[in-house]
Amino acid sequence: WMAYFCSSMLSIALELAVDDPAYEDMASKFFEHYVAIAEAMNSLDGTGLWDEEDGFYYDHMHLEGASIPLKIRSIVGLIPLLTVDVLYDDVIDQLPGFRNRMDWFLRQRPDLEDFMTYMDHRNPTKSSKGLRLLGIPTRDRLVRLLRYLLDENEFLSPFGIRSLSKYHAEHPFQSQIEGESLRVAYVPGESDSGLFGGNSNWRGPIWFPLNYLLIEALERYHQFYGDNLRVECPTRSGKFVNLREVADEIRTRLANIFLKDADGKRPCYTRGERFINDPHWEDLVLFYEYFHADTGRGLGASHQTGWTALIIPILLTL
């Protein structure tokens, strides 16, 4: 999340620096902070979050001086995808202070490209400007993460991206730490325990904020890679598409929550016949807090117009 914050602040600072050079130093600061965070996340000394064998980012628990990976495939391990940023050569060229510090940093730390997308450069074409890409995963790691993201037995639901991989339905994570038994299992709907206030939105359901951020990140990746990067969607389907088309696929699945199916029913309203058949209710769609990952049923609070209303710009693009 801090890397995502830094990439957002970097973009804002670069925009402002075009008219006010005072923001160049701020842009350099956020660029360097981003790189430091990415280096820590990808560290090879056992404290980094990347697992080379599994091809996934895992949370770590720090206990008695040791960094212990918690091998839970949750959407937390996909958050590094959100941090991608596209920088434009024509903007950077207007900012000599930032350009000099960036070039110095690139010369001094060529090793960083081994584990992150370290200002990869795409030359300008007749129809596009020169671009640079900054991201926590390398291209290879991006592709490996997308295999999980687009696997219908993992994160890809008929209604969007699950917050916990369906893999954990049959393979719950279990661990003994300091005599306490810890267990995390896939829960597509309402929580099956009172932990965390009984809220299960991190245990499997569809949650709009991160789905929307993933869509935006995929579009930024596509802006840089274009058709040069195509992935299998869904995983094992034999169908290869570019990352903009992946973003559109997630949009379509999120929209399926609200749109009527072949039987005239909205998945979000499977809770009762009144919402389905009563003409006074059938088109009054509620903005539920999160949604059942296997049925699309609306769950939690029904007035989450802050984030679930993100369905509106999604519907407008379909």
RODO-2510 file (C-alpha; in nm, 4 decimals, decimal comma):
residues 318
     n   res          X          Y          Z
     1     w     0,0000     0,0000     0,0000
     2     m     0,2862     0,2397     0,0741
     3     a     0,4343     0,1703    -0,2695
     4     y     0,0935     0,2432    -0,4228
     5     f     0,0837     0,5678    -0,2260
     6     c     0,4336     0,6607    -0,3489
     7     s     0,3495     0,5860    -0,7130
     8     s     0,0344     0,7998    -0,6883
     9     m     0,2234     1,0863    -0,5262
    10     l     0,4994     1,0541    -0,7870
    11     s     0,2445     1,0967    -1,0671
    12     i     0,0907     1,4005    -0,8955
    13     a     0,4318     1,5593    -0,8295
    14     l     0,5417     1,5110    -1,1918
    15     e     0,2196     1,6724    -1,3131
    16     l     0,2653     1,9720    -1,0829
    17     a     0,6375     2,0038    -1,1566
    18     v     0,5684     2,0895    -1,5211
    19     d     0,4419     2,4288    -1,4012
    20     d     0,6290     2,4554    -1,0709
    21     p     0,9879     2,3174    -1,0533
    22     a     0,9642     2,3074    -0,6741
    23     y     0,7820     1,9749    -0,7106
    24     e     1,0777     1,8066    -0,8849
    25     d     1,2442     1,7264    -0,5525
    26     m     0,9194     1,5817    -0,4235
    27     a     0,8909     1,3632    -0,7343
    28     s     1,2466     1,2381    -0,6795
    29     k     1,1688     1,1603    -0,3154
    30     f     0,8626     0,9503    -0,3994
    31     f     1,0479     0,7724    -0,6811
    32     e     1,3309     0,6757    -0,4459
    33     h     1,0913     0,5740    -0,1671
    34     y     0,9028     0,3550    -0,4134
    35     v     1,2239     0,1797    -0,5163
    36     a     1,3254     0,1265    -0,1524
    37     i     0,9877    -0,0324    -0,0724
    38     a     1,0055    -0,2539    -0,3808
    39     e     1,3568    -0,3640    -0,2854
    40     a     1,2419    -0,4563     0,0668
    41     m     0,9410    -0,6498    -0,0649
    42     n     1,1564    -0,8447    -0,3086
    43     s     1,4540    -0,8969    -0,0779
    44     l     1,6327    -1,2312    -0,1126
    45     d     1,7484    -1,2450     0,2515
    46     g     1,4341    -1,4223     0,3732
    47     t     1,2432    -1,1089     0,4712
    48     g     1,1010    -1,0347     0,1254
    49     l     0,7405    -1,1195     0,0433
    50     w     0,7955    -1,2863    -0,2957
    51     d     0,7961    -1,6682    -0,3001
    52     e     0,9870    -1,7840    -0,6055
    53     e     0,8660    -2,1433    -0,5831
    54     d     0,4954    -2,0534    -0,5698
    55     g     0,5149    -1,7331    -0,7770
    56     f     0,3162    -1,5283    -0,5268
    57     y     0,3583    -1,2554    -0,2648
    58     y     0,2843    -1,3736     0,0896
    59     d     0,2373    -1,1928     0,4177
    60     h     0,5097    -1,2534     0,6768
    61     m     0,4847    -1,2803     1,0521
    62     h     0,7861    -1,1530     1,2474
    63     l     0,8402    -1,3743     1,5510
    64     e     1,1490    -1,3900     1,7746
    65     g     1,3680    -1,2328     1,5095
    66     a     1,2461    -1,4643     1,2314
    67     s     1,0372    -1,3703     0,9283
    68     i     0,7810    -1,6472     0,8734
    69     p     0,5827    -1,6527     0,5467
    70     l     0,2100    -1,7175     0,5875
    71     k     0,1296    -1,9050     0,2686
    72     i    -0,2236    -1,7781     0,2252
    73     r    -0,3234    -1,6897    -0,1311
    74     s    -0,5279    -1,3801    -0,0594
    75     i    -0,5863    -1,0645    -0,2582
    76     v    -0,3211    -0,9062    -0,0348
    77     g    -0,0665    -1,0940    -0,2468
    78     l    -0,2078    -0,9251    -0,5583
    79     i    -0,1858    -0,5711    -0,4195
    80     p     0,1714    -0,5343    -0,5613
    81     l     0,0042    -0,5308    -0,9051
    82     l    -0,1697    -0,2045    -0,8139
    83     t     0,1530    -0,0097    -0,7741
    84     v     0,2342     0,0105    -1,1457
    85     d     0,2923     0,3580    -1,2869
    86     v     0,3464     0,4805    -1,6421
    87     l     0,5801     0,7799    -1,6822
    88     y     0,6072     0,9859    -2,0009
    89     d     0,9392     1,0818    -2,1578
    90     d     0,8080     1,4172    -2,2754
    91     v     0,7187     1,5083    -1,9154
    92     i     1,0457     1,3814    -1,7680
    93     d     1,2452     1,5726    -2,0313
    94     q     1,0921     1,8976    -1,9060
    95     l     1,2229     1,8300    -1,5553
    96     p     1,6053     1,8299    -1,5616
    97     g     1,6390     1,7984    -1,1847
    98     f     1,4233     1,4883    -1,1653
    99     r     1,5774     1,3497    -1,4853
   100     n     1,9336     1,3812    -1,3521
   101     r     1,8530     1,2151    -1,0205
   102     m     1,6554     0,9388    -1,1933
   103     d     1,9391     0,8696    -1,4393
   104     w     2,1932     0,8638    -1,1539
   105     f     1,9740     0,6188    -0,9627
   106     l     1,9355     0,3947    -1,2667
   107     r     2,3129     0,3877    -1,3207
   108     q     2,3911     0,3159    -0,9563
   109     r     2,1346     0,0368    -0,9070
   110     p     2,1158    -0,1738    -1,2252
   111     d     2,0646    -0,4795    -1,0007
   112     l     1,7110    -0,3680    -0,9204
   113     e     1,5839    -0,4771    -1,2617
   114     d     1,6383    -0,8384    -1,1527
   115     f     1,3335    -0,8303    -0,9261
   116     m     1,1170    -0,5315    -1,0235
   117     t     1,0061    -0,3384    -1,3298
   118     y     1,2689    -0,0696    -1,2962
   119     m     1,1711     0,2136    -1,5303
   120     d     1,1582    -0,0142    -1,8340
   121     h     1,1608     0,2002    -2,1467
   122     r     0,9430     0,1808    -2,4573
   123     n     1,0572     0,3924    -2,7490
   124     p     0,8080     0,6308    -2,9079
   125     t     0,6179     0,5304    -3,2195
   126     k     0,4228     0,7324    -3,4741
   127     s     0,1114     0,7000    -3,2610
   128     s     0,2506     0,7016    -2,9065
   129     k     0,5022     0,8790    -2,6852
   130     g     0,8060     0,7284    -2,5202
   131     l     0,7023     0,5592    -2,1978
   132     r     0,8657     0,4228    -1,8851
   133     l     0,7114     0,1607    -1,6574
   134     l     0,7633     0,1363    -1,2822
   135     g     0,6261    -0,1668    -1,1005
   136     i     0,7004    -0,3918    -0,8051
   137     p     0,6932    -0,7235    -0,9967
   138     t     0,9073    -0,7941    -1,3004
   139     r     0,7282    -0,8863    -1,6213
   140     d     0,7867    -1,2551    -1,5481
   141     r     0,6466    -1,2199    -1,1956
   142     l     0,3507    -1,0246    -1,3308
   143     v     0,2643    -1,3120    -1,5644
   144     r     0,2967    -1,5649    -1,2819
   145     l     0,0658    -1,3600    -1,0585
   146     l    -0,1876    -1,3296    -1,3401
   147     r    -0,2064    -1,7094    -1,3637
   148     y    -0,3543    -1,7084    -1,0139
   149     l    -0,5677    -1,3999    -1,0728
   150     l    -0,7283    -1,5487    -1,3844
   151     d    -0,7719    -1,9035    -1,2552
   152     e    -1,1376    -1,9858    -1,1904
   153     n    -1,0247    -2,2342    -0,9251
   154     e    -0,8334    -1,9561    -0,7503
   155     f    -0,9335    -1,5868    -0,7698
   156     l    -1,1472    -1,5504    -1,0826
   157     s    -1,5150    -1,5797    -0,9910
   158     p    -1,8126    -1,5484    -1,2284
   159     f    -1,8655    -1,2166    -1,0467
   160     g    -1,5159    -1,0679    -1,0270
   161     i    -1,1998    -1,1278    -0,8267
   162     r    -1,2319    -1,3121    -0,4970
   163     s    -1,0595    -1,1732    -0,1880
   164     l    -0,9278    -1,5208    -0,1030
   165     s    -0,8373    -1,7990    -0,3420
   166     k    -1,0935    -2,0767    -0,3778
   167     y    -0,7944    -2,3101    -0,3398
   168     h    -0,8334    -2,2672     0,0366
   169     a    -1,1827    -2,4226     0,0314
   170     e    -1,0231    -2,7663     0,0150
   171     h    -0,6813    -2,6582     0,1433
   172     p    -0,7338    -2,4241     0,4388
   173     f    -0,4209    -2,2581     0,5728
   174     q    -0,3331    -2,3908     0,9185
   175     s    -0,0435    -2,3058     1,1461
   176     q     0,0607    -2,3388     1,5078
   177     i     0,2235    -2,0220     1,6425
   178     e     0,3147    -1,9887     2,0093
   179     g     0,0699    -2,2642     2,0977
   180     e    -0,2189    -2,1011     1,9135
   181     s    -0,3851    -2,2731     1,6193
   182     l    -0,4451    -2,0430     1,3224
   183     r    -0,6771    -2,1389     1,0374
   184     v    -0,7877    -1,9508     0,7268
   185     a    -1,0366    -2,1084     0,4870
   186     y    -1,2263    -1,9840     0,1825
   187     v    -1,5596    -1,8309     0,2845
   188     p    -1,7454    -1,7006    -0,0253
   189     g    -2,0328    -1,5446     0,1661
   190     e    -2,1144    -1,4582     0,5259
   191     s    -1,8431    -1,5170     0,7818
   192     d    -1,8461    -1,8508     0,9626
   193     s    -1,6907    -1,7008     1,2760
   194     g    -1,7155    -1,3915     1,4933
   195     l    -1,3544    -1,2920     1,4318
   196     f    -1,2959    -0,9371     1,3066
   197     g    -1,6532    -0,8453     1,3954
   198     g    -1,7909    -1,1331     1,1897
   199     n    -1,6910    -0,9586     0,8679
   200     s    -1,5743    -1,2018     0,5987
   201     n    -1,4923    -0,9659     0,3122
   202     w    -1,1224    -1,0641     0,3261
   203     r    -1,2054    -1,4363     0,3335
   204     g    -1,3442    -1,4845    -0,0167
   205     p    -1,6301    -1,2536    -0,1217
   206     i    -1,6149    -1,0026    -0,4078
   207     w    -1,5140    -0,6580    -0,2899
   208     f    -1,5410    -0,3646    -0,5311
   209     p    -1,2538    -0,1334    -0,4231
   210     l    -0,9728    -0,3767    -0,5021
   211     n    -1,1451    -0,5111    -0,8119
   212     y    -1,1619    -0,1584    -0,9507
   213     l    -0,7983    -0,0849    -0,8639
   214     l    -0,6939    -0,4086    -1,0355
   215     i    -0,8822    -0,3034    -1,3509
   216     e    -0,7017     0,0327    -1,3530
   217     a    -0,3635    -0,1348    -1,2974
   218     l    -0,4202    -0,3817    -1,5817
   219     e    -0,5001    -0,0911    -1,8124
   220     r    -0,1764     0,0848    -1,7148
   221     y     0,0178    -0,2327    -1,7880
   222     h    -0,1574    -0,2569    -2,1246
   223     q    -0,0714     0,1059    -2,2008
   224     f     0,2962     0,0078    -2,1828
   225     y     0,2990    -0,3507    -2,3151
   226     g     0,0109    -0,3364    -2,5619
   227     d    -0,0314    -0,6596    -2,7577
   228     n     0,3261    -0,7598    -2,6755
   229     l     0,1958    -0,9114    -2,3536
   230     r    -0,0871    -1,1607    -2,3842
   231     v    -0,1973    -1,3997    -2,1114
   232     e    -0,4322    -1,6952    -2,0883
   233     c    -0,7768    -1,5851    -1,9703
   234     p    -0,9181    -1,7794    -1,7995
   235     t    -0,6114    -1,9809    -1,7003
   236     r    -0,6007    -2,3163    -1,8859
   237     s    -0,8678    -2,2005    -2,1334
   238     g    -0,6284    -2,1790    -2,4287
   239     k    -0,7570    -1,8262    -2,4988
   240     f    -0,4865    -1,5574    -2,4944
   241     v    -0,5748    -1,1891    -2,4660
   242     n    -0,4011    -0,8598    -2,3903
   243     l    -0,4286    -0,6958    -2,0507
   244     r    -0,6920    -0,4433    -2,1573
   245     e    -0,9110    -0,7376    -2,2563
   246     v    -0,8382    -0,8962    -1,9170
   247     a    -0,9601    -0,5734    -1,7529
   248     d    -1,2754    -0,5868    -1,9662
   249     e    -1,3344    -0,9486    -1,8642
   250     i    -1,3245    -0,8511    -1,4956
   251     r    -1,5613    -0,5598    -1,5692
   252     t    -1,8068    -0,7951    -1,7360
   253     r    -1,8006    -1,0346    -1,4423
   254     l    -1,8559    -0,7535    -1,1917
   255     a    -2,1488    -0,6286    -1,3984
   256     n    -2,2996    -0,9781    -1,3865
   257     i    -2,3719    -0,9157    -1,0177
   258     f    -2,6294    -0,6494    -1,1063
   259     l    -2,7567    -0,7367    -1,4527
   260     k    -3,0513    -0,9700    -1,5035
   261     d    -2,9610    -1,3218    -1,6095
   262     a    -3,1407    -1,5398    -1,8645
   263     d    -3,4176    -1,6022    -1,6116
   264     g    -3,4660    -1,2315    -1,5461
   265     k    -3,3038    -1,2472    -1,2019
   266     r    -3,0271    -1,0275    -1,0643
   267     p    -2,7665    -1,2323    -0,8724
   268     c    -2,7336    -0,9553    -0,6114
   269     y    -3,1035    -0,9957    -0,5290
   270     t    -3,1217    -1,3699    -0,4734
   271     r    -3,2092    -1,3033    -0,1089
   272     g    -3,5852    -1,2863    -0,1528
   273     e    -3,8685    -1,3034    -0,4017
   274     r    -3,9806    -0,9463    -0,3312
   275     f    -3,6621    -0,8017    -0,4784
   276     i    -3,6901    -1,0254    -0,7824
   277     n    -4,0594    -1,0066    -0,8775
   278     d    -4,2172    -0,6999    -0,7196
   279     p    -4,2276    -0,4232    -0,9858
   280     h    -4,1770    -0,1654    -0,7113
   281     w    -3,8462    -0,3259    -0,6068
   282     e    -3,6977    -0,5161    -0,8998
   283     d    -3,5068    -0,2189    -1,0438
   284     l    -3,4112    -0,0539    -0,7144
   285     v    -3,0611    -0,1938    -0,6934
   286     l    -2,8866    -0,1739    -0,3563
   287     f    -2,5125    -0,1110    -0,3204
   288     y    -2,4137    -0,3965    -0,0932
   289     e    -2,0856    -0,3915     0,0957
   290     y    -1,9517    -0,7071    -0,0713
   291     f    -2,0883    -1,0020    -0,2682
   292     h    -2,0969    -1,3796    -0,2467
   293     a    -1,8169    -1,5008    -0,4715
   294     d    -2,0052    -1,8036    -0,6038
   295     t    -2,3607    -1,6660    -0,6395
   296     g    -2,3209    -1,2862    -0,6575
   297     r    -2,5619    -1,2382    -0,3668
   298     g    -2,5363    -0,9015    -0,1920
   299     l    -2,3928    -0,9159     0,1623
   300     g    -2,3192    -0,6827     0,4495
   301     a    -2,4424    -0,3249     0,4561
   302     s    -2,6708    -0,2338     0,1660
   303     h    -2,5827     0,1351     0,1349
   304     q    -2,2147     0,1234     0,0339
   305     t    -2,2499     0,3935    -0,2296
   306     g    -1,8923     0,4995    -0,1598
   307     w    -1,7255     0,2010    -0,3211
   308     t    -1,9859    -0,0351    -0,4679
   309     a    -2,1129     0,2566    -0,6781
   310     l    -1,7951     0,1957    -0,8804
   311     i    -2,0206    -0,0364    -1,0788
   312     i    -2,1519     0,2741    -1,2568
   313     p    -1,8330     0,3643    -1,4515
   314     i    -1,7890    -0,0088    -1,5151
   315     l    -2,1343    -0,0367    -1,6731
   316     l    -2,0726     0,2762    -1,8802
   317     t    -1,7699     0,1135    -2,0469
   318     l    -1,9423    -0,2108    -2,1422
***
